[in-house]
């Protein structure tokens, strides 16, 4: 019972294709590829560090872009359930 031969892997692949179908496997491959790409992009952005934009001035929000900017905050109090 050593290592599996190529025939064992082909039979396993055939069973997987029969169970899941080619369409689901194709979608799974695309989703996995998108997830890996997103992870790599996130790692590149994280490697740049937060001080990459340290010299950039803060942007101000214009009037209609923030409709609730002129309203006072609402003070609420949480009460425990009884």
C-alpha positions as CSV (number, residue, x, y, z in Angstrom):
1,X,0.0,0.0,0.0
2,X,2.7,2.5,-1.1
3,X,2.1,5.6,-3.1
4,X,-0.8,5.9,-5.5
5,X,-0.2,5.4,-9.2
6,X,-1.4,7.6,-12.0
7,X,-4.4,5.3,-12.5
8,X,-5.6,5.9,-8.9
9,X,-5.5,9.6,-9.4
10,X,-7.3,9.4,-12.7
11,X,-10.1,7.4,-11.1
12,X,-10.4,9.9,-8.2
13,X,-10.5,12.7,-10.7
14,X,-13.2,11.0,-12.8
15,X,-15.3,10.4,-9.6
16,X,-15.0,14.0,-8.6
17,X,-16.0,15.2,-12.1
18,X,-19.0,12.9,-12.0
19,X,-20.1,14.0,-8.5
20,X,-19.6,17.8,-8.9
21,X,-19.9,18.3,-12.7
22,X,-17.6,20.3,-14.9
23,X,-19.6,23.6,-14.5
24,X,-19.2,23.6,-10.7
25,X,-15.6,22.7,-10.9
26,X,-15.0,25.5,-13.4
27,X,-16.8,28.0,-11.1
28,X,-14.8,26.7,-8.1
29,X,-11.5,27.3,-10.0
30,X,-12.5,30.8,-11.0
31,X,-13.6,31.6,-7.4
32,X,-10.4,30.2,-6.0
33,X,-8.3,32.2,-8.5
34,X,-10.1,35.4,-7.6
35,X,-9.6,34.8,-3.9
36,X,-5.9,34.2,-4.4
37,X,-5.6,37.4,-6.6
38,X,-7.5,39.4,-4.0
39,X,-5.2,38.0,-1.2
40,X,-2.1,38.9,-3.2
41,X,-3.4,42.5,-3.8
42,X,-4.2,42.8,-0.2
43,X,-0.7,41.7,0.8
44,X,0.8,44.3,-1.6
45,X,-1.3,47.1,-0.1
46,X,-0.4,46.0,3.4
47,X,3.3,45.9,2.5
48,X,3.2,49.5,1.5
49,X,2.4,50.4,5.1
50,X,0.2,53.1,6.6
51,X,3.0,55.8,6.3
52,X,3.0,55.6,2.5
53,X,0.3,58.4,2.4
54,X,1.6,60.2,5.5
55,X,2.7,63.3,3.5
56,X,-0.7,63.6,1.7
57,X,-3.1,66.3,3.1
58,X,-6.4,65.2,4.5
59,X,-9.4,65.7,2.2
60,X,-12.4,67.7,3.3
61,X,-15.9,66.7,2.5
62,X,-18.0,69.2,0.5
63,X,-21.6,70.1,1.5
64,X,-23.9,67.6,-0.3
65,X,-21.4,64.7,-0.1
66,X,-22.1,64.4,3.7
67,X,-25.8,65.2,4.3
68,X,-25.6,64.4,8.0
69,X,-22.4,66.3,8.8
70,X,-24.3,69.3,10.2
71,X,-26.5,67.3,12.6
72,X,-25.6,66.7,16.2
73,X,-24.9,63.1,17.2
74,X,-27.6,61.1,18.8
75,X,-27.0,60.1,22.4
76,X,-28.4,56.6,23.2
77,X,-28.2,54.4,26.2
78,X,-28.2,50.6,26.1
79,X,-30.4,48.9,28.7
80,X,-30.1,45.3,29.7
81,X,-32.9,42.9,28.9
82,X,-35.2,42.0,31.7
